[in-house]
């Protein structure tokens, strides 16, 4: 009976090891796919930025230059959003003031008509 239990335990361990091996292969495949996707993205970004970032001599662009350019674009985008938000608030404020003025004008016109 002890021998049977040892055989069963050994079989379970073999199955666990096989499952761990399968999971490792899946993870390695996923890692390879992620590396390929990252490299593809990097190539696309470099290709996109290279013509704009290349100097007069058409020098190759370094990854650091691309990173700095992306950071700059991101910063400018954030500043644009902040400026847009400020302008929206200013517009809302002015529209509110104009509405108040229009309402006051209507009350004034009504009061003048009543006086006449």
MOPAC internal coordinates of N, CA, C and O (Angstrom, degrees):
PM7 1SCF
backbone

  N    0.0000 0     0.00 0     0.00 0    0    0    0
  C    1.4587 1     0.00 0     0.00 0    1    0    0
  C    1.5362 1   109.82 1     0.00 0    2    1    0
  O    1.2310 1   120.01 1   137.36 1    3    2    1
  N    1.3067 1   117.59 1   -42.64 1    3    2    1
  C    1.4617 1   121.32 1   178.42 1    5    3    2
  C    1.5142 1   110.29 1   -61.94 1    6    5    3
  O    1.2310 1   121.34 1   142.64 1    7    6    5
  N    1.3361 1   115.04 1   -37.36 1    7    6    5
  C    1.4735 1   119.97 1   178.79 1    9    7    6
  C    1.5268 1   110.67 1   -64.67 1   10    9    7
  O    1.2310 1   121.05 1   138.23 1   11   10    9
  N    1.3164 1   115.59 1   -41.77 1   11   10    9
  C    1.4701 1   120.31 1   178.23 1   13   11   10
  C    1.5232 1   110.88 1   -62.71 1   14   13   11
  O    1.2310 1   120.80 1   136.91 1   15   14   13
  N    1.3248 1   116.08 1   -43.09 1   15   14   13
  C    1.4632 1   120.42 1   178.94 1   17   15   14
  C    1.5172 1   110.64 1   -63.18 1   18   17   15
  O    1.2310 1   120.03 1   139.26 1   19   18   17
  N    1.3198 1   117.54 1   -40.74 1   19   18   17
  C    1.4637 1   120.94 1   177.17 1   21   19   18
  C    1.5246 1   111.16 1   -63.49 1   22   21   19
  O    1.2310 1   120.81 1   139.02 1   23   22   21
  N    1.3311 1   116.06 1   -40.98 1   23   22   21
  C    1.4739 1   120.07 1   178.51 1   25   23   22
  C    1.5313 1   110.43 1   -62.84 1   26   25   23
  O    1.2310 1   121.05 1   136.47 1   27   26   25
  N    1.3442 1   115.60 1   -43.53 1   27   26   25
  C    1.4670 1   119.85 1   179.43 1   29   27   26
  C    1.5323 1   110.93 1   -64.68 1   30   29   27
  O    1.2310 1   120.68 1   137.29 1   31   30   29
  N    1.3172 1   116.30 1   -42.71 1   31   30   29
  C    1.4614 1   120.22 1   178.81 1   33   31   30
  C    1.5258 1   109.80 1   -63.52 1   34   33   31
  O    1.2310 1   120.62 1   138.45 1   35   34   33
  N    1.3227 1   116.42 1   -41.55 1   35   34   33
  C    1.4663 1   120.43 1   177.71 1   37   35   34
  C    1.5176 1   111.13 1   -63.06 1   38   37   35
  O    1.2310 1   120.47 1   138.21 1   39   38   37
  N    1.3225 1   116.72 1   -41.79 1   39   38   37
  C    1.4672 1   120.99 1   179.42 1   41   39   38
  C    1.5286 1   110.26 1   -63.87 1   42   41   39
  O    1.2310 1   120.99 1   138.74 1   43   42   41
  N    1.3508 1   115.72 1   -41.26 1   43   42   41
  C    1.4695 1   118.85 1   178.13 1   45   43   42
  C    1.5216 1   110.88 1   -62.89 1   46   45   43
  O    1.2310 1   120.86 1   138.70 1   47   46   45
  N    1.3308 1   115.97 1   -41.30 1   47   46   45
  C    1.4626 1   119.62 1   179.12 1   49   47   46
  C    1.5222 1   111.33 1   -64.81 1   50   49   47
  O    1.2310 1   120.50 1   141.64 1   51   50   49
  N    1.3282 1   116.64 1   -38.36 1   51   50   49
  C    1.4729 1   120.30 1   177.31 1   53   51   50
  C    1.5216 1   109.57 1   -62.39 1   54   53   51
  O    1.2310 1   120.94 1   135.76 1   55   54   53
  N    1.3353 1   115.80 1   -44.24 1   55   54   53
  C    1.4656 1   119.38 1   178.92 1   57   55   54
  C    1.5245 1   110.99 1   -63.46 1   58   57   55
  O    1.2310 1   120.38 1   139.15 1   59   58   57
  N    1.3276 1   116.87 1   -40.85 1   59   58   57
  C    1.4616 1   120.09 1   178.47 1   61   59   58
  C    1.5218 1   110.94 1   -63.53 1   62   61   59
  O    1.2310 1   120.93 1   137.66 1   63   62   61
  N    1.3275 1   115.83 1   -42.34 1   63   62   61
  C    1.4697 1   119.43 1   178.40 1   65   63   62
  C    1.5260 1   111.06 1   -64.05 1   66   65   63
  O    1.2310 1   120.53 1   140.02 1   67   66   65
  N    1.3186 1   116.59 1   -39.98 1   67   66   65
  C    1.4649 1   119.78 1   178.08 1   69   67   66
  C    1.5267 1   110.67 1   -63.37 1   70   69   67
  O    1.2310 1   120.99 1   137.84 1   71   70   69
  N    1.3392 1   115.71 1   -42.16 1   71   70   69
  C    1.4722 1   119.77 1   178.60 1   73   71   70
  C    1.5181 1   110.82 1   -64.89 1   74   73   71
  O    1.2310 1   120.44 1   139.22 1   75   74   73
  N    1.3269 1   116.76 1   -40.78 1   75   74   73
  C    1.4630 1   119.95 1   177.57 1   77   75   74
  C    1.5264 1   110.44 1   -63.08 1   78   77   75
  O    1.2310 1   120.29 1   139.81 1   79   78   77
  N    1.3108 1   117.04 1   -40.19 1   79   78   77
  C    1.4578 1   120.98 1   177.53 1   81   79   78
  C    1.5220 1   111.34 1   -63.10 1   82   81   79
  O    1.2310 1   120.72 1   138.00 1   83   82   81
  N    1.3324 1   116.23 1   -42.00 1   83   82   81
  C    1.4661 1   120.46 1   178.13 1   85   83   82
  C    1.5187 1   110.42 1   -62.35 1   86   85   83
  O    1.2310 1   120.69 1   134.35 1   87   86   85
  N    1.3258 1   116.29 1   -45.65 1   87   86   85
  C    1.4724 1   120.42 1   178.94 1   89   87   86
  C    1.5225 1   111.02 1   -61.58 1   90   89   87
  O    1.2310 1   120.66 1   139.34 1   91   90   89
  N    1.3230 1   116.35 1   -40.66 1   91   90   89
  C    1.4664 1   119.73 1   178.83 1   93   91   90
  C    1.5259 1   110.79 1   -61.71 1   94   93   91
  O    1.2310 1   120.67 1   137.68 1   95   94   93
  N    1.3426 1   116.33 1   -42.32 1   95   94   93
  C    1.4756 1   119.48 1   178.77 1   97   95   94
  C    1.5282 1   111.18 1   -63.50 1   98   97   95
  O    1.2310 1   120.73 1   139.38 1   99   98   97
  N    1.3377 1   116.20 1   -40.62 1   99   98   97
  C    1.4693 1   120.44 1   178.40 1  101   99   98
  C    1.5252 1   109.88 1   -63.49 1  102  101   99
  O    1.2310 1   120.56 1   135.14 1  103  102  101
  N    1.3301 1   116.53 1   -44.86 1  103  102  101
  C    1.4649 1   120.33 1   179.84 1  105  103  102
  C    1.5280 1   111.29 1   -63.56 1  106  105  103
  O    1.2310 1   120.55 1   138.76 1  107  106  105
  N    1.3285 1   116.55 1   -41.24 1  107  106  105
  C    1.4732 1   119.67 1   178.35 1  109  107  106
  C    1.5277 1   110.71 1   -63.17 1  110  109  107
  O    1.2310 1   120.74 1   138.96 1  111  110  109
  N    1.3320 1   116.19 1   -41.04 1  111  110  109
  C    1.4673 1   120.04 1   178.67 1  113  111  110
  C    1.5319 1   110.02 1   -64.29 1  114  113  111
  O    1.2310 1   120.49 1   137.29 1  115  114  113
  N    1.3409 1   116.68 1   -42.71 1  115  114  113
  C    1.4654 1   120.45 1   177.81 1  117  115  114
  C    1.5213 1   110.98 1   -62.19 1  118  117  115
  O    1.2310 1   120.74 1   138.74 1  119  118  117
  N    1.3245 1   116.19 1   -41.26 1  119  118  117
  C    1.4608 1   120.76 1   179.20 1  121  119  118
  C    1.5253 1   110.58 1   -63.49 1  122  121  119
  O    1.2310 1   120.30 1   138.17 1  123  122  121
  N    1.3205 1   117.03 1   -41.83 1  123  122  121
  C    1.4721 1   120.35 1   178.49 1  125  123  122
  C    1.5267 1   110.63 1   -63.07 1  126  125  123
  O    1.2310 1   120.61 1   136.64 1  127  126  125
  N    1.3416 1   116.45 1   -43.36 1  127  126  125
  C    1.4702 1   120.46 1   178.39 1  129  127  126
  C    1.5227 1   110.54 1   -61.37 1  130  129  127
  O    1.2310 1   120.67 1   137.24 1  131  130  129
  N    1.3378 1   116.33 1   -42.76 1  131  130  129
  C    1.4672 1   120.16 1   179.56 1  133  131  130
  C    1.5259 1   110.47 1   -63.66 1  134  133  131
  O    1.2310 1   120.18 1   139.82 1  135  134  133
  N    1.3402 1   117.25 1   -40.18 1  135  134  133
  C    1.4643 1   120.50 1   177.72 1  137  135  134
  C    1.5273 1   110.49 1   -62.66 1  138  137  135
  O    1.2310 1   120.80 1   136.49 1  139  138  137
  N    1.3222 1   116.08 1   -43.51 1  139  138  137
  C    1.4719 1   120.13 1   179.48 1  141  139  138
  C    1.5285 1   110.95 1   -63.47 1  142  141  139
  O    1.2310 1   120.52 1   137.85 1  143  142  141
  N    1.3348 1   116.61 1   -42.15 1  143  142  141
  C    1.4642 1   120.20 1   179.00 1  145  143  142
  C    1.5219 1   110.67 1   -64.60 1  146  145  143
  O    1.2310 1   120.43 1   138.50 1  147  146  145
  N    1.3227 1   116.79 1   -41.50 1  147  146  145
  C    1.4568 1   120.65 1   178.71 1  149  147  146
  C    1.5228 1   110.35 1   -63.01 1  150  149  147
  O    1.2310 1   120.39 1   136.11 1  151  150  149
  N    1.3054 1   116.85 1   -43.89 1  151  150  149
  C    1.4620 1   120.71 1   179.61 1  153  151  150
  C    1.5295 1   110.60 1   -64.24 1  154  153  151
  O    1.2310 1   120.83 1   139.80 1  155  154  153
  N    1.3301 1   116.03 1   -40.20 1  155  154  153
  C    1.4627 1   120.29 1   177.97 1  157  155  154
  C    1.5278 1   110.54 1   -63.27 1  158  157  155
  O    1.2310 1   120.84 1   135.11 1  159  158  157
  N    1.3384 1   115.99 1   -44.89 1  159  158  157
  C    1.4664 1   120.34 1   178.55 1  161  159  158
  C    1.5178 1   110.40 1   -61.65 1  162  161  159
  O    1.2310 1   120.90 1   135.49 1  163  162  161
  N    1.3245 1   115.89 1   -44.51 1  163  162  161
  C    1.4602 1   120.83 1   179.37 1  165  163  162
  C    1.5296 1   110.25 1   -59.71 1  166  165  163
  O    1.2310 1   120.52 1   136.42 1  167  166  165
  N    1.3185 1   116.61 1   -43.58 1  167  166  165
  C    1.4648 1   120.58 1   178.99 1  169  167  166
  C    1.5285 1   110.84 1   -62.92 1  170  169  167
  O    1.2310 1   120.63 1   138.55 1  171  170  169
  N    1.3381 1   116.40 1   -41.45 1  171  170  169
  C    1.4633 1   120.12 1   179.00 1  173  171  170
  C    1.5189 1   110.92 1   -63.70 1  174  173  171
  O    1.2310 1   120.51 1   135.22 1  175  174  173
  N    1.3317 1   116.63 1   -44.78 1  175  174  173
  C    1.4675 1   120.30 1  -179.65 1  177  175  174
  C    1.5217 1   110.08 1   -63.21 1  178  177  175
  O    1.2310 1   120.80 1   134.34 1  179  178  177
  N    1.3264 1   116.08 1   -45.66 1  179  178  177
  C    1.4665 1   119.96 1   179.64 1  181  179  178
  C    1.5332 1   110.16 1   -61.24 1  182  181  179
  O    1.2310 1   120.69 1   138.04 1  183  182  181
  N    1.3218 1   116.29 1   -41.96 1  183  182  181
  C    1.4644 1   119.90 1   178.52 1  185  183  182
  C    1.5165 1   111.98 1   -64.93 1  186  185  183
  O    1.2310 1   120.88 1   142.15 1  187  186  185
  N    1.3180 1   115.91 1   -37.85 1  187  186  185
  C    1.4562 1   120.26 1   179.64 1  189  187  186
  C    1.5200 1   111.20 1   -69.06 1  190  189  187
  O    1.2310 1   121.05 1   136.99 1  191  190  189
  N    1.3290 1   115.59 1   -43.01 1  191  190  189
  C    1.4599 1   120.29 1  -175.18 1  193  191  190
  C    1.5244 1   112.72 1   -82.66 1  194  193  191
  O    1.2310 1   120.22 1   152.25 1  195  194  193
  N    1.2932 1   117.19 1   -27.75 1  195  194  193
  C    1.4565 1   120.13 1  -173.36 1  197  195  194
  C    1.5211 1   113.85 1   -56.88 1  198  197  195
  O    1.2310 1   118.83 1   130.63 1  199  198  197
  N    1.3411 1   119.83 1   -49.37 1  199  198  197
  C    1.4659 1   118.19 1  -179.09 1  201  199  198
  C    1.5299 1   112.37 1   -61.50 1  202  201  199
  O    1.2310 1   120.58 1   141.00 1  203  202  201
  N    1.3345 1   116.50 1   -39.00 1  203  202  201
  C    1.4655 1   119.82 1  -178.17 1  205  203  202
  C    1.5205 1   110.99 1   -74.60 1  206  205  203
  O    1.2310 1   120.52 1   145.75 1  207  206  205
  N    1.3368 1   116.60 1   -34.25 1  207  206  205
  C    1.4538 1   119.74 1  -174.32 1  209  207  206
  C    1.5226 1   112.63 1   -90.72 1  210  209  207
  O    1.2310 1   120.31 1   162.35 1  211  210  209
  N    1.3267 1   117.01 1   -17.65 1  211  210  209
  C    1.4599 1   119.40 1  -177.62 1  213  211  210
  C    1.5196 1   109.67 1   -65.46 1  214  213  211
  O    1.2310 1   121.44 1   -40.76 1  215  214  213
  N    1.3017 1   114.85 1   139.24 1  215  214  213
  C    1.4601 1   119.83 1  -179.00 1  217  215  214
  C    1.5146 1   111.08 1   -75.49 1  218  217  215
  O    1.2310 1   121.37 1     8.82 1  219  218  217
  N    1.3369 1   114.98 1  -171.18 1  219  218  217
  C    1.4572 1   120.74 1  -179.00 1  221  219  218
  C    1.5189 1   110.30 1   -60.41 1  222  221  219
  O    1.2310 1   121.03 1   142.39 1  223  222  221
  N    1.3384 1   115.63 1   -37.61 1  223  222  221
  C    1.4621 1   120.23 1  -178.59 1  225  223  222
  C    1.5108 1   112.63 1   -77.84 1  226  225  223
  O    1.2310 1   119.50 1   178.18 1  227  226  225
  N    1.3309 1   118.56 1    -1.82 1  227  226  225
  C    1.4481 1   121.78 1  -179.56 1  229  227  226
  C    1.5177 1   112.46 1    69.05 1  230  229  227
  O    1.2310 1   120.46 1  -145.22 1  231  230  229
  N    1.3335 1   116.73 1    34.78 1  231  230  229
  C    1.4554 1   121.68 1  -179.25 1  233  231  230
  C    1.5255 1   110.26 1   -64.72 1  234  233  231
  O    1.2310 1   121.13 1   -27.67 1  235  234  233
  N    1.3145 1   115.45 1   152.33 1  235  234  233
  C    1.4664 1   120.16 1   176.50 1  237  235  234
  C    1.5281 1   108.95 1   -68.87 1  238  237  235
  O    1.2310 1   121.22 1   -32.99 1  239  238  237
  N    1.2964 1   115.27 1   147.01 1  239  238  237
  C    1.4568 1   121.18 1  -178.12 1  241  239  238
  C    1.5267 1   108.49 1   -96.77 1  242  241  239
  O    1.2310 1   120.83 1   -43.54 1  243  242  241
  N    1.3122 1   116.02 1   136.46 1  243  242  241
  C    1.4615 1   119.64 1   177.75 1  245  243  242
  C    1.5210 1   109.63 1   -84.05 1  246  245  243
  O    1.2310 1   121.49 1   -18.81 1  247  246  245
  N    1.3321 1   114.76 1   161.19 1  247  246  245
  C    1.4670 1   119.28 1   177.43 1  249  247  246
  C    1.5196 1   110.14 1   -60.77 1  250  249  247
  O    1.2310 1   120.24 1   141.41 1  251  250  249
  N    1.3150 1   117.15 1   -38.59 1  251  250  249
  C    1.4677 1   120.74 1  -179.47 1  253  251  250
  C    1.5279 1   110.61 1   -61.92 1  254  253  251
  O    1.2310 1   120.07 1   140.35 1  255  254  253
  N    1.3382 1   117.48 1   -39.65 1  255  254  253
  C    1.4602 1   120.34 1   177.79 1  257  255  254
  C    1.5214 1   110.44 1   -63.95 1  258  257  255
  O    1.2310 1   120.56 1   139.78 1  259  258  257
  N    1.3231 1   116.54 1   -40.22 1  259  258  257
  C    1.4661 1   120.18 1   178.70 1  261  259  258
  C    1.5157 1   109.93 1   -64.78 1  262  261  259
  O    1.2310 1   120.61 1   136.72 1  263  262  261
  N    1.3329 1   116.44 1   -43.28 1  263  262  261
  C    1.4659 1   120.51 1   179.33 1  265  263  262
  C    1.5253 1   109.86 1   -60.64 1  266  265  263
  O    1.2310 1   120.34 1   135.93 1  267  266  265
  N    1.3163 1   116.96 1   -44.07 1  267  266  265
  C    1.4689 1   120.40 1   179.36 1  269  267  266
  C    1.5250 1   110.79 1   -64.18 1  270  269  267
  O    1.2310 1   120.74 1   140.20 1  271  270  269
  N    1.3246 1   116.19 1   -39.80 1  271  270  269
  C    1.4646 1   119.60 1   179.72 1  273  271  270
  C    1.5279 1   110.40 1   -65.60 1  274  273  271
  O    1.2310 1   120.27 1   137.81 1  275  274  273
  N    1.3331 1   117.08 1   -42.19 1  275  274  273
  C    1.4634 1   120.41 1   178.18 1  277  275  274
  C    1.5236 1   110.22 1   -63.81 1  278  277  275
  O    1.2310 1   120.39 1   139.05 1  279  278  277
  N    1.3349 1   116.86 1   -40.95 1  279  278  277
  C    1.4726 1   120.45 1   176.84 1  281  279  278
  C    1.5282 1   110.80 1   -61.11 1  282  281  279
  O    1.2310 1   120.68 1   136.61 1  283  282  281
  N    1.3276 1   116.30 1   -43.39 1  283  282  281
  C    1.4600 1   120.73 1  -179.81 1  285  283  282
  C    1.5285 1   110.78 1   -62.93 1  286  285  283
  O    1.2310 1   120.92 1   136.19 1  287  286  285
  N    1.3276 1   115.85 1   -43.81 1  287  286  285
  C    1.4734 1   120.18 1   179.13 1  289  287  286
  C    1.5186 1   109.66 1   -62.90 1  290  289  287
  O    1.2310 1   120.61 1   137.69 1  291  290  289
  N    1.3329 1   116.43 1   -42.31 1  291  290  289
  C    1.4609 1   120.82 1   179.13 1  293  291  290
  C    1.5230 1   110.79 1   -62.52 1  294  293  291
  O    1.2310 1   120.62 1   136.97 1  295  294  293
  N    1.3301 1   116.42 1   -43.03 1  295  294  293
  C    1.4690 1   121.23 1   179.56 1  297  295  294
  C    1.5300 1   110.10 1   -63.33 1  298  297  295
  O    1.2310 1   120.47 1   135.14 1  299  298  297
  N    1.3204 1   116.71 1   -44.86 1  299  298  297
  C    1.4654 1   120.51 1   179.15 1  301  299  298
  C    1.5221 1   110.58 1   -63.34 1  302  301  299
  O    1.2310 1   120.45 1   141.88 1  303  302  301
  N    1.3273 1   116.75 1   -38.12 1  303  302  301
  C    1.4618 1   121.30 1   178.62 1  305  303  302
  C    1.5231 1   110.30 1   -63.46 1  306  305  303
  O    1.2310 1   120.52 1   136.13 1  307  306  305
  N    1.3244 1   116.61 1   -43.87 1  307  306  305
  C    1.4628 1   120.84 1   178.46 1  309  307  306
  C    1.5244 1   110.62 1   -63.54 1  310  309  307
  O    1.2310 1   120.30 1   137.30 1  311  310  309
  N    1.3323 1   117.02 1   -42.70 1  311  310  309
  C    1.4612 1   120.39 1   178.53 1  313  311  310
  C    1.5282 1   110.88 1   -62.92 1  314  313  311
  O    1.2310 1   120.73 1   141.25 1  315  314  313
  N    1.3177 1   116.20 1   -38.75 1  315  314  313
  C    1.4707 1   119.93 1   178.36 1  317  315  314
  C    1.5239 1   110.70 1   -63.17 1  318  317  315
  O    1.2310 1   120.79 1   137.50 1  319  318  317
  N    1.3356 1   116.09 1   -42.50 1  319  318  317
  C    1.4647 1   119.60 1   178.77 1  321  319  318
  C    1.5233 1   110.75 1   -63.59 1  322  321  319
  O    1.2310 1   120.43 1   138.65 1  323  322  321
  N    1.3192 1   116.78 1   -41.35 1  323  322  321
  C    1.4603 1   120.23 1   178.92 1  325  323  322
  C    1.5251 1   110.56 1   -64.87 1  326  325  323
  O    1.2310 1   120.44 1   138.02 1  327  326  325
  N    1.3142 1   116.76 1   -41.98 1  327  326  325
  C    1.4689 1   121.17 1   178.52 1  329  327  326
  C    1.5287 1   110.33 1   -64.05 1  330  329  327
  O    1.2310 1   120.81 1   138.02 1  331  330  329
  N    1.3309 1   116.06 1   -41.98 1  331  330  329
  C    1.4639 1   120.30 1   178.61 1  333  331  330
  C    1.5288 1   110.35 1   -61.47 1  334  333  331
  O    1.2310 1   120.76 1   138.29 1  335  334  333
  N    1.3398 1   116.15 1   -41.71 1  335  334  333
  C    1.4625 1   120.26 1   178.93 1  337  335  334
  C    1.5277 1   110.73 1   -62.48 1  338  337  335
  O    1.2310 1   120.40 1   136.22 1  339  338  337
  N    1.3380 1   116.84 1   -43.78 1  339  338  337
  C    1.4700 1   120.69 1   178.47 1  341  339  338
  C    1.5265 1   110.91 1   -62.00 1  342  341  339
  O    1.2310 1   120.82 1   136.96 1  343  342  341
  N    1.3270 1   116.03 1   -43.04 1  343  342  341
  C    1.4618 1   119.95 1  -179.96 1  345  343  342
  C    1.5303 1   110.89 1   -65.14 1  346  345  343
  O    1.2310 1   120.37 1   141.72 1  347  346  345
  N    1.3389 1   116.89 1   -38.28 1  347  346  345
  C    1.4663 1   120.28 1   177.60 1  349  347  346
  C    1.5263 1   110.36 1   -62.61 1  350  349  347
  O    1.2310 1   120.92 1   136.60 1  351  350  349
  N    1.3426 1   115.84 1   -43.40 1  351  350  349
  C    1.4698 1   119.75 1   179.04 1  353  351  350
  C    1.5246 1   110.26 1   -64.06 1  354  353  351
  O    1.2310 1   120.37 1   137.76 1  355  354  353
  N    1.3277 1   116.90 1   -42.24 1  355  354  353
  C    1.4605 1   120.83 1   179.11 1  357  355  354
  C    1.5240 1   110.61 1   -63.42 1  358  357  355
  O    1.2310 1   120.82 1   137.84 1  359  358  357
  N    1.3132 1   116.03 1   -42.16 1  359  358  357
  C    1.4614 1   120.98 1   179.02 1  361  359  358
  C    1.5254 1   110.61 1   -62.65 1  362  361  359
  O    1.2310 1   120.80 1   135.26 1  363  362  361
  N    1.3274 1   116.07 1   -44.74 1  363  362  361
  C    1.4674 1   119.81 1   178.78 1  365  363  362
  C    1.5196 1   110.72 1   -60.70 1  366  365  363
  O    1.2310 1   120.82 1   137.99 1  367  366  365
  N    1.3288 1   116.03 1   -42.01 1  367  366  365
  C    1.4545 1   120.60 1   179.29 1  369  367  366
  C    1.5247 1   110.74 1   -62.38 1  370  369  367
  O    1.2310 1   120.77 1   133.63 1  371  370  369
  N    1.3135 1   116.13 1   -46.37 1  371  370  369
  C    1.4809 1   119.40 1  -179.50 1  373  371  370
  C    1.5165 1   111.56 1   -65.31 1  374  373  371
  O    1.2310 1   120.25 1   140.92 1  375  374  373
  N    1.3298 1   117.13 1   -39.08 1  375  374  373
  C    1.4601 1   119.80 1   177.99 1  377  375  374
  C    1.5217 1   110.59 1   -63.43 1  378  377  375
  O    1.2310 1   120.77 1   141.46 1  379  378  377
  N    1.3274 1   116.14 1   -38.54 1  379  378  377
  C    1.4671 1   120.29 1   177.03 1  381  379  378
  C    1.5138 1   111.26 1   -62.95 1  382  381  379
  O    1.2310 1   120.65 1   136.49 1  383  382  381
  N    1.3295 1   116.36 1   -43.51 1  383  382  381
  C    1.4655 1   120.56 1   178.89 1  385  383  382
  C    1.5250 1   110.80 1   -64.70 1  386  385  383
  O    1.2310 1   120.71 1   137.48 1  387  386  385
  N    1.3452 1   116.24 1   -42.52 1  387  386  385
  C    1.4623 1   119.38 1   179.29 1  389  387  386
  C    1.5217 1   111.06 1   -62.52 1  390  389  387
  O    1.2310 1   120.62 1   141.45 1  391  390  389
  N    1.3405 1   116.42 1   -38.55 1  391  390  389
  C    1.4630 1   119.54 1   178.92 1  393  391  390
  C    1.5285 1   109.92 1   -64.42 1  394  393  391
  O    1.2310 1   120.88 1   137.79 1  395  394  393
  N    1.3339 1   115.93 1   -42.21 1  395  394  393
  C    1.4729 1   119.47 1   178.12 1  397  395  394
  C    1.5209 1   110.34 1   -60.32 1  398  397  395
  O    1.2310 1   120.82 1   135.03 1  399  398  397
  N    1.3248 1   116.04 1   -44.97 1  399  398  397
  C    1.4684 1   120.71 1  -179.64 1  401  399  398
  C    1.5173 1   109.98 1   -62.53 1  402  401  399
  O    1.2310 1   120.31 1   135.62 1  403  402  401
  N    1.3439 1   117.02 1   -44.38 1  403  402  401
  C    1.4621 1   120.60 1   179.61 1  405  403  402
  C    1.5240 1   110.54 1   -62.29 1  406  405  403
  O    1.2310 1   120.60 1   137.86 1  407  406  405
  N    1.3380 1   116.45 1   -42.14 1  407  406  405
  C    1.4701 1   119.74 1   177.86 1  409  407  406
  C    1.5260 1   110.85 1   -62.70 1  410  409  407
  O    1.2310 1   120.49 1   136.91 1  411  410  409
  N    1.3308 1   116.67 1   -43.09 1  411  410  409
  C    1.4653 1   120.61 1   178.50 1  413  411  410
  C    1.5200 1   111.30 1   -63.46 1  414  413  411
  O    1.2310 1   120.77 1   141.92 1  415  414  413
  N    1.3304 1   116.12 1   -38.08 1  415  414  413
  C    1.4718 1   120.03 1   178.94 1  417  415  414
  C    1.5335 1   109.79 1   -64.35 1  418  417  415
  O    1.2310 1   120.88 1   138.56 1  419  418  417
  N    1.3235 1   115.93 1   -41.44 1  419  418  417
  C    1.4606 1   119.74 1   179.28 1  421  419  418
  C    1.5294 1   110.53 1   -63.75 1  422  421  419
  O    1.2310 1   120.93 1   138.23 1  423  422  421
  N    1.3476 1   115.84 1   -41.77 1  423  422  421
  C    1.4730 1   118.86 1   178.47 1  425  423  422
  C    1.5207 1   109.97 1   -64.77 1  426  425  423
  O    1.2310 1   120.24 1   141.16 1  427  426  425
  N    1.3261 1   117.15 1   -38.84 1  427  426  425
  C    1.4544 1   121.07 1   179.70 1  429  427  426
  C    1.5266 1   110.32 1   -65.30 1  430  429  427
  O    1.2310 1   120.66 1   135.24 1  431  430  429
  N    1.3416 1   116.34 1   -44.76 1  431  430  429
  C    1.4701 1   120.02 1   178.62 1  433  431  430
  C    1.5238 1   110.52 1   -61.00 1  434  433  431
  O    1.2310 1   121.47 1   137.31 1  435  434  433
  N    1.3437 1   114.79 1   -42.69 1  435  434  433
  C    1.4672 1   118.89 1  -179.65 1  437  435  434
  C    1.5361 1   110.29 1   -63.72 1  438  437  435
  O    1.2310 1   121.29 1   137.93 1  439  438  437
  N    1.3315 1   115.14 1   -42.07 1  439  438  437
  C    1.4663 1   119.07 1  -179.88 1  441  439  438
  C    1.5275 1   109.85 1   -64.57 1  442  441  439
  O    1.2310 1   119.87 1   138.80 1  443  442  441
  N    1.3287 1   117.86 1   -41.20 1  443  442  441
  C    1.4698 1   121.07 1   178.69 1  445  443  442
  C    1.5144 1   111.43 1   -62.57 1  446  445  443
  O    1.2310 1   120.80 1   137.50 1  447  446  445
  N    1.3365 1   116.08 1   -42.50 1  447  446  445
  C    1.4806 1   119.22 1   178.23 1  449  447  446
  C    1.5200 1   111.39 1   -62.77 1  450  449  447
  O    1.2310 1   121.64 1   140.93 1  451  450  449
  N    1.3343 1   114.47 1   -39.07 1  451  450  449
  C    1.4792 1   117.81 1   179.16 1  453  451  450
  C    1.5142 1   111.19 1   -67.02 1  454  453  451
  O    1.2310 1   120.39 1   145.11 1  455  454  453
  N    1.3309 1   116.86 1   -34.89 1  455  454  453
  C    1.4592 1   120.07 1   178.70 1  457  455  454
  C    1.5135 1   111.39 1   -70.15 1  458  457  455
  O    1.2310 1   120.38 1   146.87 1  459  458  457
  N    1.3026 1   116.88 1   -33.13 1  459  458  457
  C    1.4695 1   119.59 1  -178.49 1  461  459  458
  C    1.5008 1   108.30 1   -74.44 1  462  461  459
  O    1.2310 1   120.10 1   180.00 1  463  462  461

